């Protein structure tokens, strides 16, 4: 009879939950990275806009261009603020997801420890059964030899 862990289905379920949590964590990390890249892009774009604005001030003052540059800068700043807020929300979600992965890992670890302990107990029982069988075989052989020796 082979070893069979009685909570194997639960362990498999928890393992799948852990895997799903890890995949979700990876997705949230990619999301966070994308937001960070977007922030860097917006900062770079605003810097370029400010440089263009400085160059325009050195040449001549065109009111329409100045208004356009200011409106675009406000637009970029609004996007930047929204992106920062999204980044903060994403970081909070990422932290929650890390906790979920940690909890899933712990629950799997507990079940794996129980499985290892149950397997060790099973192997010990098997060893005891084998020892009893060997003792019984040895005793039968001893009885036969002595029985044959007594009849001679």
N, C-alpha and C positions, 0 to 999 in steps of 0.2 A: 504494500500500500504506500503510495507516494504522499509526500507532505502536501497538505492543503490548508492554506490560511483561511480561517473562517470569515475574516473581514477583507478578503481580497477585492471584492467588488467595490467596497467603500474606499479602499486604497486606490484602486484604479480611477474611481470617480474624483477623489481628491487630487490625484496626479493630473487628471485632465483639467480640473479647475486651476491648478497651479500653472499649467501650461498656458491656459487662456489668460490668466492674470499676467504672466510674463509677456505674452504677445501684446496685451493691452498696454503694459508698461512701455514696451518698445515703441508702440504706435504713439503714445503720448510723448515719449522722448523725441521722436522724429518731428512731431508737431511743435514742440518747444524749440527745437533746433531751427525749424522753418521760420518761426516767429522771430527768433534772434537774428536770422539772416535778413528778414524783412526790416527789422529795426536798423540794422547796419546799412541796408540799402537806402532807407529813408534818411538816415543821418548823412550819408554820402551825397544824396541828392540835394539835401538842404544846404550842405557845404558848397556844392557846385553853384546852387542858386545864389548864395550869398556872395560868392566870388564874381559871378556875372553882375550882380547888383553893384558891387564895388567898382567893377570895370565900367559899368554904365554911368556911375557917378563921376568917374574921372573924365569921361568923354563929354557928354552933354546930357542934360536932364530932360528926358522925354517923359511926360506925365503918363501917357498910356502905358508905356513899358514899365514905368515905376509901379503903377497900379496893378498891372498884370503880375509883376514879380512879387509884390506884397500879397496879393490874393493867393498866388500859388504857394507862397511860403506859409500862409495861414492854413491852407489846405494840407500841406505836408505836416505841419505841426499837429493838426487835428488827427491825421492818420497816425502820426507818431504816438500821440496820447492813447488812441484806441489800441494801437499795437502793444503799447506798454501795459495797458489794462488786460488785454488778452494774454500777454505773457505772464502776468501775475496770476491770472486764473489758471492758466496752463501749468504753472509751477505748483499751484495748490493741488490741482488734479493729479499731477505727477507724484507729489508727496503722498496723497491718499492711495494712489495705485501702488506705490512702493510698499506702503503698509499692508495692502491687500496681498501683494506677492509674499511679503514676509509671513503673514498669517497662514497663507496657503502652504508655504514651505514648512512652517512649524507643524501644521496638522499632518502633513505628509511624513515628516520626520518622526512624529509620535507613532503613526501607524507602522512605519518601517521598523522602528524599534520594537514595537509589539510583535511584528512578524518575525524579526530575528530571534526574539525571545521565545516565541512559540515554536520556531523551527529548532532551536537549541533543545527545548523540552522534548520535542518529537524525536530528535536524534538520540537523546538520552533514554527515552522510553524504548526506542528501537534497540539500543545497545543492551538494555536490561533484558528485553525479550530474547535477543540473540544469546546472551549469557545463560539465560534459563534453558534455552533449547540445547545449547552446548552441554550444560550441566546434566540435563536429562539424557542426552545421547551418551555422555560419559558414564552416567550411572547405569544405563541399560547395558552398555558394553561390559562394565565391571560385573554386573549381576550375571550376565551370560557366561563370562569367563569363570567366575567362581562357581556357577551352577554346573558348568561342564567339568570343572576340576573336581567337584564334589561327587559326581556320578562315576568317575573313573576309579 
